[in-house]
Amino acid sequence: MSFFGEVFSSEIIRKPVLDPKGEEIGKVKDLVIIRGETLPMVSALILERKKQLYHLPWNQLNIFNKKIISAKVYGENVQPYELKEEDLLIVRDILDKQIVDVNGAKVVRVNDIKLEGLKTYAVLIAIDVGIRGIMRRLGVERGGEDFFRLFKKKLPYSLISWNYLQPLEPKLTNISLTIPRQLLSELHPADIAEIISSISQKDGVSFIDNLDVETAAEALSELEADVQTDMISRMDSERASEIIEVMPPDDAADILSDLPAEKAQEILENIETEEAQDIQELLGHEEDTAGGLMTNDYFSCPPGMTVLETTDKFKAEAEEVETVYYIYVLDKNEKLLGVVSLREMLLAQPDCLLADIMETNIKAVQPGEDEMAVAAIISKYTLLAIPVVDAEGYMHGIVTVDDIIDILLPPAARKKRRKV
């Protein structure tokens, strides 16, 4: 089968298909797409003749290019076709849809699709997201070029390689590639959150479902509270539990506190006991208090541990702790005895005990302390984090500076909290 050069879908749609004698057997209505070895490829043409649809397999084509499309068979041998939901069609399912440009970390609209020959097939190699694609579909591309030429400019091409695309609709994941999925996971969580915020709630859930659990959790933490709640509410409880379980406990508690009680309970029941208990503890505090702001995920050691032992423990465990600014020295009953900064630990001799270098004049707050008071203390003493202890001195958690950043900043500069 002859395939000459490149072609755009808009140059094929409504184009007549000729039989071996040169007589028209129908006009191209759509193209059926399947997974190829490297890229999605065309498996058949959907033809329209006298308001009836027909299925013309790719292997029955003789010539396919922007100038002529001819078949090896005659009209009477082309099989009728009924639109099927399971088929993936270029016009019906891809054109005008939103797709994620993973390379550019943004959502784009498919204005046209570029096809090229690969061996004996036509494959999807790129989408056109620019004005040229729109003009081509309207049949005024040449006029657009002439218009731009009057101002000594060129009508720009805005093509994105299919390798950098991630379809949004669930059924389109049948043609998604490993490379886009990998690139997607490598995006900064804030970029992923921005993508999710720019698409529909339905597509947002589908998008998160296609991420690995850790990436999904990080991206979810970057979303606005109402979007977080909506995403989790729409998810299957088991999938939601997997994501919530790997989130920092304070972020998880914030989301669960905004969910209907029944949904929150379903999620908690699917989470490991220890993680669920940490979240449950945080849910027991009022939102605008130190207890409501804190996380119970912090790094602690006993006073009799040496600096060398602490360093080894830090290397083994700190990766699992969301934020580590200080080492909290606790007795066997988890009463707070002192605090050691990472700087002090690094400068100390390896055989020094934490009890000998810890700061005992500790600035701390109680769980019921108002968030404004917490913010004032952190600001006054330039702290990166402050411990939350009860009246008896038992450690409950820490409030980090990023947890109260919205309170410290003026209204115009406030943004959703982001973990550092």
GUKE-491030 format. One record per residue (C-alpha): x, y, z. Coordinates in pm, whole numbers, plus 50000, padded with zeros to 5 digits. Each point is the difference from the previous one (the first is absolute). Example, Ala and Ser with C-alpha at 12.3 -4.5 7.8 and 13.67 -1.06 7.14 Angstrom:
GUKE-491030
<gugu xx="51230" yy="49550" zz="50780"/>
<gugu xx="50137" yy="50344" zz="49934"/>
//
This chain:
GUKE-491030
<gugu xx="50000" yy="50000" zz="50000"/>
<gugu xx="50138" yy="50341" zz="49904"/>
<gugu xx="50017" yy="50274" zz="50264"/>
<gugu xx="50161" yy="50322" zz="49879"/>
<gugu xx="50135" yy="50257" zz="50250"/>
<gugu xx="49819" yy="50143" zz="50296"/>
<gugu xx="49630" yy="50074" zz="50029"/>
<gugu xx="49766" yy="50158" zz="50252"/>
<gugu xx="49669" yy="49846" zz="50098"/>
<gugu xx="49814" yy="50310" zz="49878"/>
<gugu xx="50141" yy="49937" zz="49650"/>
<gugu xx="49855" yy="49648" zz="50002"/>
<gugu xx="49657" yy="50048" zz="50155"/>
<gugu xx="49725" yy="50035" zz="49734"/>
<gugu xx="50248" yy="49898" zz="49729"/>
<gugu xx="49857" yy="49753" zz="49741"/>
<gugu xx="50136" yy="49645" zz="49989"/>
<gugu xx="50025" yy="49846" zz="49653"/>
<gugu xx="49972" yy="49636" zz="49890"/>
<gugu xx="50245" yy="49837" zz="49751"/>
<gugu xx="49804" yy="50154" zz="49709"/>
<gugu xx="50014" yy="50350" zz="50149"/>
<gugu xx="49638" yy="50010" zz="50110"/>
<gugu xx="49908" yy="50140" zz="50339"/>
<gugu xx="49898" yy="49744" zz="50262"/>
<gugu xx="49946" yy="50252" zz="50279"/>
<gugu xx="50152" yy="50297" zz="50186"/>
<gugu xx="50222" yy="49971" zz="50307"/>
<gugu xx="49789" yy="50055" zz="50312"/>
<gugu xx="50255" yy="49896" zz="50263"/>
<gugu xx="50311" yy="49790" zz="50065"/>
<gugu xx="50024" yy="49707" zz="50241"/>
<gugu xx="50309" yy="50005" zz="50224"/>
<gugu xx="50170" yy="49709" zz="50177"/>
<gugu xx="50320" yy="49957" zz="50202"/>
<gugu xx="50308" yy="49960" zz="49780"/>
<gugu xx="50350" yy="49878" zz="50078"/>
<gugu xx="50123" yy="50350" zz="50080"/>
<gugu xx="49714" yy="50240" zz="49920"/>
<gugu xx="49621" yy="49977" zz="49954"/>
<gugu xx="49919" yy="49901" zz="49644"/>
<gugu xx="49705" yy="50006" zz="49760"/>
<gugu xx="49835" yy="49658" zz="49967"/>
<gugu xx="49705" yy="50095" zz="49777"/>
<gugu xx="49807" yy="50282" zz="49835"/>
<gugu xx="49635" yy="50063" zz="50073"/>
<gugu xx="49830" yy="50102" zz="49675"/>
<gugu xx="49665" yy="50167" zz="49947"/>
<gugu xx="49788" yy="49936" zz="49692"/>
<gugu xx="49636" yy="50104" zz="49969"/>
<gugu xx="49983" yy="50057" zz="50378"/>
<gugu xx="50120" yy="49645" zz="50067"/>
<gugu xx="50331" yy="49917" zz="50169"/>
<gugu xx="50248" yy="49742" zz="49870"/>
<gugu xx="50318" yy="49844" zz="50140"/>
<gugu xx="50307" yy="49994" zz="49775"/>
<gugu xx="50297" yy="49815" zz="50162"/>
<gugu xx="50342" yy="50154" zz="49951"/>
<gugu xx="50130" yy="49694" zz="49812"/>
<gugu xx="49735" yy="50057" zz="49732"/>
<gugu xx="50143" yy="50341" zz="49911"/>
<gugu xx="50221" yy="50047" zz="49697"/>
<gugu xx="50099" yy="50369" zz="50024"/>
<gugu xx="49965" yy="50233" zz="50297"/>
<gugu xx="50115" yy="50363" zz="49989"/>
<gugu xx="49858" yy="50353" zz="50001"/>
<gugu xx="49944" yy="49992" zz="49622"/>
<gugu xx="49842" yy="49660" zz="49947"/>
<gugu xx="49863" yy="49709" zz="50197"/>
<gugu xx="49927" yy="49682" zz="49810"/>
<gugu xx="49890" yy="49651" zz="50104"/>
<gugu xx="50075" yy="49653" zz="49870"/>
<gugu xx="49631" yy="49907" zz="50022"/>
<gugu xx="49674" yy="50117" zz="49843"/>
<gugu xx="49710" yy="50164" zz="50178"/>
<gugu xx="49787" yy="49685" zz="50016"/>
<gugu xx="50280" yy="49823" zz="50191"/>
<gugu xx="50032" yy="50263" zz="50276"/>
<gugu xx="49832" yy="49887" zz="50321"/>
<gugu xx="49736" yy="50216" zz="50178"/>
<gugu xx="50104" yy="50150" zz="50331"/>
<gugu xx="49816" yy="50105" zz="50316"/>
<gugu xx="50166" yy="50242" zz="50242"/>
<gugu xx="50145" yy="49809" zz="50294"/>
<gugu xx="50082" yy="50144" zz="50338"/>
<gugu xx="50307" yy="49777" zz="50033"/>
<gugu xx="50157" yy="50129" zz="49678"/>
<gugu xx="50237" yy="50295" zz="50026"/>
<gugu xx="49927" yy="50254" zz="49723"/>
<gugu xx="50204" yy="50307" zz="49909"/>
<gugu xx="49711" yy="50240" zz="49938"/>
<gugu xx="49762" yy="49874" zz="50264"/>
<gugu xx="50246" yy="49930" zz="50281"/>
<gugu xx="50316" yy="50207" zz="49951"/>
<gugu xx="49938" yy="50318" zz="49799"/>
<gugu xx="49899" yy="50296" zz="50220"/>
<gugu xx="50078" yy="49800" zz="50315"/>
<gugu xx="50230" yy="50111" zz="50280"/>
<gugu xx="50335" yy="49825" zz="50023"/>
<gugu xx="50286" yy="50052" zz="50242"/>
<gugu xx="50325" yy="50121" zz="49847"/>
<gugu xx="50231" yy="49831" zz="50249"/>
<gugu xx="50308" yy="50172" zz="49861"/>
<gugu xx="49846" yy="50344" zz="50045"/>
<gugu xx="49803" yy="49910" zz="50315"/>
<gugu xx="49674" yy="50141" zz="49867"/>
<gugu xx="49665" yy="49899" zz="49856"/>
<gugu xx="49954" yy="50057" zz="49627"/>
<gugu xx="49713" yy="49967" zz="49753"/>
<gugu xx="50032" yy="49775" zz="49696"/>
<gugu xx="49934" yy="50214" zz="49692"/>
<gugu xx="50140" yy="49751" zz="49748"/>
<gugu xx="50203" yy="49678" zz="49988"/>
<gugu xx="50312" yy="49936" zz="49795"/>
<gugu xx="50046" yy="49656" zz="49844"/>
<gugu xx="50311" yy="49853" zz="49841"/>
<gugu xx="50085" yy="49672" zz="49833"/>
<gugu xx="50180" yy="49738" zz="50206"/>
<gugu xx="50078" yy="49685" zz="49805"/>
<gugu xx="49663" yy="49928" zz="49836"/>
<gugu xx="49783" yy="50185" zz="50253"/>
<gugu xx="49898" yy="50354" zz="50086"/>
<gugu xx="50086" yy="50096" zz="50360"/>
<gugu xx="49904" yy="50296" zz="50217"/>
<gugu xx="50320" yy="50197" zz="50057"/>
<gugu xx="49879" yy="50340" zz="50126"/>
<gugu xx="49706" yy="50224" zz="50071"/>
<gugu xx="49954" yy="50356" zz="49880"/>
<gugu xx="49893" yy="50230" zz="50285"/>
<gugu xx="50040" yy="50332" zz="49820"/>
<gugu xx="49803" yy="50233" zz="49778"/>
<gugu xx="50143" yy="49831" zz="49690"/>
<gugu xx="49817" yy="49680" zz="50095"/>
<gugu xx="49671" yy="50188" zz="50034"/>
<gugu xx="50048" yy="50176" zz="49667"/>
<gugu xx="50088" yy="49673" zz="49829"/>
<gugu xx="49676" yy="49844" zz="50120"/>
<gugu xx="49807" yy="50302" zz="49876"/>
<gugu xx="50176" yy="49980" zz="49663"/>
<gugu xx="50159" yy="50344" zz="50031"/>
<gugu xx="50359" yy="49907" zz="50085"/>
<gugu xx="50136" yy="50142" zz="49675"/>
<gugu xx="49813" yy="50326" zz="50056"/>
<gugu xx="50138" yy="50017" zz="50353"/>
<gugu xx="50354" yy="49966" zz="49867"/>
<gugu xx="49938" yy="50284" zz="49753"/>
<gugu xx="49857" yy="50219" zz="50277"/>
<gugu xx="50299" yy="49948" zz="50228"/>
<gugu xx="50233" yy="50064" zz="49707"/>
<gugu xx="49855" yy="50353" zz="49965"/>
<gugu xx="50152" yy="50076" zz="50341"/>
<gugu xx="50326" yy="49824" zz="49910"/>
<gugu xx="49925" yy="49716" zz="50235"/>
<gugu xx="49942" yy="49629" zz="49960"/>
<gugu xx="49693" yy="49811" zz="50113"/>
<gugu xx="50147" yy="49801" zz="50291"/>
<gugu xx="49998" yy="49624" zz="50038"/>
<gugu xx="49900" yy="49873" zz="50344"/>
<gugu xx="50062" yy="49627" zz="49988"/>
<gugu xx="50054" yy="49777" zz="50302"/>
<gugu xx="50147" yy="49655" zz="49957"/>
<gugu xx="49767" yy="49719" zz="50104"/>
<gugu xx="50281" yy="49867" zz="50221"/>
<gugu xx="49941" yy="50297" zz="50230"/>
<gugu xx="49625" yy="49959" zz="50025"/>
<gugu xx="49781" yy="49834" zz="50260"/>
<gugu xx="49632" yy="49962" zz="49905"/>
<gugu xx="49748" yy="50098" zz="50265"/>
<gugu xx="49696" yy="49791" zz="49916"/>
<gugu xx="50015" yy="49650" zz="50157"/>
<gugu xx="49947" yy="49818" zz="49670"/>
<gugu xx="50290" yy="50189" zz="49844"/>
<gugu xx="50242" yy="49837" zz="50244"/>
<gugu xx="49980" yy="49700" zz="49769"/>
<gugu xx="50237" yy="50182" zz="49766"/>
<gugu xx="50213" yy="50180" zz="50257"/>
<gugu xx="50367" yy="49910" zz="50010"/>
<gugu xx="50247" yy="49909" zz="50272"/>
<gugu xx="50211" yy="50306" zz="49926"/>
<gugu xx="49725" yy="50257" zz="50074"/>
<gugu xx="49907" yy="49818" zz="50322"/>
<gugu xx="50363" yy="50016" zz="50114"/>
<gugu xx="50035" yy="50365" zz="49905"/>
<gugu xx="49678" yy="50078" zz="50184"/>
<gugu xx="50134" yy="49855" zz="50325"/>
<gugu xx="50316" yy="50210" zz="49961"/>
<gugu xx="49810" yy="50328" zz="49992"/>
<gugu xx="50007" yy="50217" zz="50312"/>
<gugu xx="49686" yy="49938" zz="50209"/>
<gugu xx="49911" yy="50369" zz="49965"/>
<gugu xx="50001" yy="49964" zz="49619"/>
<gugu xx="49777" yy="49693" zz="50022"/>
<gugu xx="49767" yy="50187" zz="50235"/>
<gugu xx="49979" yy="50288" zz="49753"/>
<gugu xx="49905" yy="49757" zz="49724"/>
<gugu xx="49730" yy="49842" zz="50216"/>
<gugu xx="49865" yy="50343" zz="50094"/>
<gugu xx="49954" yy="50091" zz="49633"/>
<gugu xx="49785" yy="49701" zz="49902"/>
<gugu xx="49659" yy="49869" zz="50100"/>
<gugu xx="49948" yy="49818" zz="50329"/>
<gugu xx="49924" yy="49677" zz="49814"/>
<gugu xx="50321" yy="50027" zz="49798"/>
<gugu xx="50191" yy="50096" zz="50314"/>
<gugu xx="49904" yy="49675" zz="50171"/>
<gugu xx="50092" yy="49801" zz="49691"/>
<gugu xx="50331" yy="50186" zz="49983"/>
<gugu xx="50087" yy="49922" zz="50363"/>
<gugu xx="49897" yy="49637" zz="49953"/>
<gugu xx="50270" yy="49970" zz="49733"/>
<gugu xx="50274" yy="50116" zz="50236"/>
<gugu xx="50195" yy="49777" zz="50235"/>
<gugu xx="49891" yy="50031" zz="50363"/>
<gugu xx="50292" yy="50214" zz="50120"/>
<gugu xx="49971" yy="50248" zz="49711"/>
<gugu xx="49623" yy="50019" zz="50045"/>
<gugu xx="50041" yy="50076" zz="50371"/>
<gugu xx="50256" yy="50275" zz="49939"/>
<gugu xx="49786" yy="50159" zz="49729"/>
<gugu xx="49688" yy="49983" zz="50214"/>
<gugu xx="50182" yy="50181" zz="50282"/>
<gugu xx="50059" yy="50292" zz="49763"/>
<gugu xx="49633" yy="50047" zz="49910"/>
<gugu xx="49756" yy="50240" zz="50160"/>
<gugu xx="49802" yy="49848" zz="50287"/>
<gugu xx="49668" yy="49991" zz="49814"/>
<gugu xx="50160" yy="49829" zz="49699"/>
<gugu xx="50168" yy="49745" zz="50227"/>
<gugu xx="49669" yy="49916" zz="50160"/>
<gugu xx="49822" yy="49966" zz="49667"/>
<gugu xx="50273" yy="49777" zz="49855"/>
<gugu xx="49999" yy="49763" zz="50297"/>
<gugu xx="49618" yy="49996" zz="50014"/>
<gugu xx="49981" yy="49883" zz="49639"/>
<gugu xx="50263" yy="49728" zz="50039"/>
<gugu xx="49945" yy="49639" zz="50085"/>
<gugu xx="50055" yy="49969" zz="50378"/>
<gugu xx="50280" yy="49746" zz="49959"/>
<gugu xx="50196" yy="50223" zz="49760"/>
<gugu xx="49934" yy="50304" zz="50221"/>
<gugu xx="50132" yy="49807" zz="50301"/>
<gugu xx="50323" yy="49910" zz="49819"/>
<gugu xx="50062" yy="50368" zz="49926"/>
<gugu xx="49898" yy="50131" zz="50341"/>
<gugu xx="50221" yy="49742" zz="50173"/>
<gugu xx="50322" yy="50132" zz="49843"/>
<gugu xx="49916" yy="50366" zz="50056"/>
<gugu xx="50140" yy="50189" zz="50299"/>
<gugu xx="49755" yy="49936" zz="50287"/>
<gugu xx="49910" yy="50369" zz="50040"/>
<gugu xx="49913" yy="50031" zz="49629"/>
<gugu xx="49803" yy="49676" zz="50018"/>
<gugu xx="49808" yy="50123" zz="50305"/>
<gugu xx="49920" yy="50331" zz="49828"/>
<gugu xx="49845" yy="49816" zz="49705"/>
<gugu xx="49809" yy="49746" zz="50207"/>
<gugu xx="49858" yy="50270" zz="50227"/>
<gugu xx="49827" yy="50156" zz="49697"/>
<gugu xx="49851" yy="49671" zz="49875"/>
<gugu xx="49660" yy="49860" zz="50095"/>
<gugu xx="50042" yy="49790" zz="50314"/>
<gugu xx="49902" yy="49677" zz="49822"/>
<gugu xx="50257" yy="50046" zz="49722"/>
<gugu xx="50273" yy="50096" zz="50246"/>
<gugu xx="49927" yy="49690" zz="50208"/>
<gugu xx="50017" yy="49773" zz="49693"/>
<gugu xx="50341" yy="50141" zz="49916"/>
<gugu xx="50135" yy="49970" zz="50354"/>
<gugu xx="49891" yy="49638" zz="50023"/>
<gugu xx="50221" yy="49917" zz="49700"/>
<gugu xx="50310" yy="50172" zz="50142"/>
<gugu xx="50267" yy="49823" zz="50206"/>
<gugu xx="49926" yy="50021" zz="50373"/>
<gugu xx="50300" yy="50214" zz="50098"/>
<gugu xx="49943" yy="50258" zz="49726"/>
<gugu xx="49626" yy="50005" zz="50071"/>
<gugu xx="50064" yy="50067" zz="50368"/>
<gugu xx="50230" yy="50294" zz="49916"/>
<gugu xx="49730" yy="50149" zz="49778"/>
<gugu xx="49725" yy="49935" zz="50256"/>
<gugu xx="50200" yy="50184" zz="50264"/>
<gugu xx="50031" yy="50307" zz="49778"/>
<gugu xx="49631" yy="49991" zz="49911"/>
<gugu xx="49919" yy="50049" zz="50368"/>
<gugu xx="50131" yy="50359" zz="50002"/>
<gugu xx="49832" yy="50322" zz="49892"/>
<gugu xx="50119" yy="50121" zz="49662"/>
<gugu xx="50117" yy="50347" zz="50113"/>
<gugu xx="50214" yy="49876" zz="50289"/>
<gugu xx="50355" yy="49870" zz="50036"/>
<gugu xx="49857" yy="49647" zz="50013"/>
<gugu xx="49814" yy="50063" zz="49675"/>
<gugu xx="50313" yy="50134" zz="49830"/>
<gugu xx="50252" yy="49748" zz="50131"/>
<gugu xx="50134" yy="49679" zz="49856"/>
<gugu xx="50088" yy="49706" zz="50225"/>
<gugu xx="50267" yy="49897" zz="49751"/>
<gugu xx="50332" yy="50118" zz="50152"/>
<gugu xx="50348" yy="49867" zz="50081"/>
<gugu xx="50078" yy="49921" zz="50365"/>
<gugu xx="50271" yy="49825" zz="50203"/>
<gugu xx="50071" yy="49916" zz="50367"/>
<gugu xx="50245" yy="50222" zz="50196"/>
<gugu xx="50257" yy="49722" zz="50045"/>
<gugu xx="50059" yy="49956" zz="49626"/>
<gugu xx="50333" yy="50122" zz="49862"/>
<gugu xx="50033" yy="50232" zz="49704"/>
<gugu xx="50141" yy="49714" zz="49791"/>
<gugu xx="49707" yy="49774" zz="50091"/>
<gugu xx="49758" yy="50282" zz="49928"/>
<gugu xx="50159" yy="50058" zz="49661"/>
<gugu xx="49961" yy="49633" zz="49910"/>
<gugu xx="49637" yy="50003" zz="50114"/>
<gugu xx="49940" yy="50321" zz="49808"/>
<gugu xx="50133" yy="49846" zz="49678"/>
<gugu xx="49779" yy="49695" zz="50047"/>
<gugu xx="49675" yy="50175" zz="50097"/>
<gugu xx="49999" yy="50365" zz="49897"/>
<gugu xx="49897" yy="49927" zz="49641"/>
<gugu xx="49663" yy="49881" zz="50132"/>
<gugu xx="49948" yy="50322" zz="50199"/>
<gugu xx="49843" yy="50285" zz="49806"/>
<gugu xx="50200" yy="50288" zz="50146"/>
<gugu xx="50314" yy="49981" zz="50216"/>
<gugu xx="50131" yy="50326" zz="50144"/>
<gugu xx="50071" yy="49889" zz="50357"/>
<gugu xx="50059" yy="49684" zz="50201"/>
<gugu xx="49761" yy="49978" zz="50293"/>
<gugu xx="50145" yy="49831" zz="50307"/>
<gugu xx="49734" yy="49799" zz="50186"/>
<gugu xx="50010" yy="49781" zz="50309"/>
<gugu xx="49860" yy="49646" zz="49997"/>
<gugu xx="49651" yy="50136" zz="50070"/>
<gugu xx="50025" yy="50242" zz="49706"/>
<gugu xx="50035" yy="50310" zz="50213"/>
<gugu xx="50193" yy="50276" zz="49825"/>
<gugu xx="50338" yy="50060" zz="50165"/>
<gugu xx="50182" yy="50209" zz="49744"/>
<gugu xx="50062" yy="50092" zz="49638"/>
<gugu xx="50312" yy="49965" zz="49784"/>
<gugu xx="50032" yy="50178" zz="49667"/>
<gugu xx="50158" yy="49818" zz="49710"/>
<gugu xx="50279" yy="50259" zz="49996"/>
<gugu xx="50085" yy="49934" zz="50365"/>
<gugu xx="50006" yy="49627" zz="49940"/>
<gugu xx="50229" yy="50029" zz="49699"/>
<gugu xx="50247" yy="50218" zz="50192"/>
<gugu xx="50008" yy="49777" zz="50310"/>
<gugu xx="50247" yy="49719" zz="50064"/>
<gugu xx="49875" yy="49655" zz="49898"/>
<gugu xx="50015" yy="49864" zz="50357"/>
<gugu xx="49806" yy="50292" zz="50154"/>
<gugu xx="49664" yy="49915" zz="50155"/>
<gugu xx="49690" yy="50184" zz="49885"/>
<gugu xx="49937" yy="50083" zz="50366"/>
<gugu xx="50322" yy="50203" zz="50001"/>
<gugu xx="49926" yy="50213" zz="49693"/>
<gugu xx="49620" yy="50035" zz="50007"/>
<gugu xx="49828" yy="50332" zz="50064"/>
<gugu xx="49776" yy="49970" zz="50306"/>
<gugu xx="49856" yy="50352" zz="49990"/>
<gugu xx="49734" yy="49887" zz="49755"/>
<gugu xx="49745" yy="50216" zz="49824"/>
<gugu xx="49686" yy="49786" zz="49975"/>
<gugu xx="49623" yy="50031" zz="49971"/>
<gugu xx="49709" yy="49793" zz="50126"/>
<gugu xx="49755" yy="49823" zz="49765"/>
<gugu xx="49717" yy="50244" zz="50071"/>
<gugu xx="50211" yy="50311" zz="49932"/>
<gugu xx="49841" yy="50234" zz="49744"/>
<gugu xx="50167" yy="49993" zz="49659"/>
<gugu xx="50071" yy="50374" zz="50012"/>
<gugu xx="50191" yy="49959" zz="50325"/>
<gugu xx="50198" yy="49714" zz="49846"/>
<gugu xx="50081" yy="50214" zz="49697"/>
<gugu xx="50113" yy="50287" zz="50224"/>
<gugu xx="50241" yy="49777" zz="50196"/>
<gugu xx="50152" yy="49846" zz="49690"/>
<gugu xx="50042" yy="50345" zz="49847"/>
<gugu xx="50141" yy="50162" zz="50317"/>
<gugu xx="50266" yy="49734" zz="50058"/>
<gugu xx="50068" yy="49925" zz="49631"/>
<gugu xx="49926" yy="49632" zz="50043"/>
<gugu xx="49973" yy="49744" zz="49724"/>
<gugu xx="49775" yy="49783" zz="50216"/>
<gugu xx="49852" yy="50004" zz="50347"/>
<gugu xx="49913" yy="49697" zz="50216"/>
<gugu xx="49644" yy="49944" zz="50122"/>
<gugu xx="49989" yy="49863" zz="50355"/>
<gugu xx="49721" yy="49959" zz="50254"/>
<gugu xx="49993" yy="50142" zz="50354"/>
<gugu xx="50200" yy="49703" zz="50131"/>
<gugu xx="50270" yy="50044" zz="49736"/>
<gugu xx="49911" yy="49704" zz="49780"/>
<gugu xx="50089" yy="50049" zz="49633"/>
<gugu xx="49707" yy="49998" zz="49757"/>
<gugu xx="50150" yy="50136" zz="49680"/>
<gugu xx="50158" yy="50301" zz="49831"/>
<gugu xx="49876" yy="50302" zz="49807"/>
<gugu xx="50240" yy="50093" zz="49719"/>
<gugu xx="50043" yy="50348" zz="49859"/>
<gugu xx="49837" yy="49903" zz="49670"/>
<gugu xx="49692" yy="49886" zz="50193"/>
<gugu xx="49936" yy="50357" zz="50116"/>
<gugu xx="50136" yy="50188" zz="49698"/>
<gugu xx="49651" yy="50111" zz="49892"/>
<gugu xx="49953" yy="50166" zz="50337"/>
<gugu xx="50332" yy="50185" zz="49986"/>
<gugu xx="49962" yy="50130" zz="49645"/>
<gugu xx="49774" yy="50291" zz="49900"/>
<gugu xx="49674" yy="49898" zz="49824"/>
<gugu xx="50122" yy="50093" zz="49650"/>
<gugu xx="50300" yy="49769" zz="50034"/>
<gugu xx="49826" yy="49703" zz="50155"/>
<gugu xx="50018" yy="49668" zz="49824"/>
<gugu xx="49908" yy="49653" zz="50099"/>
<gugu xx="50253" yy="49843" zz="50235"/>
<gugu xx="50269" yy="49798" zz="49828"/>
<gugu xx="50241" yy="49772" zz="50176"/>
<gugu xx="50372" yy="50081" zz="49973"/>
//
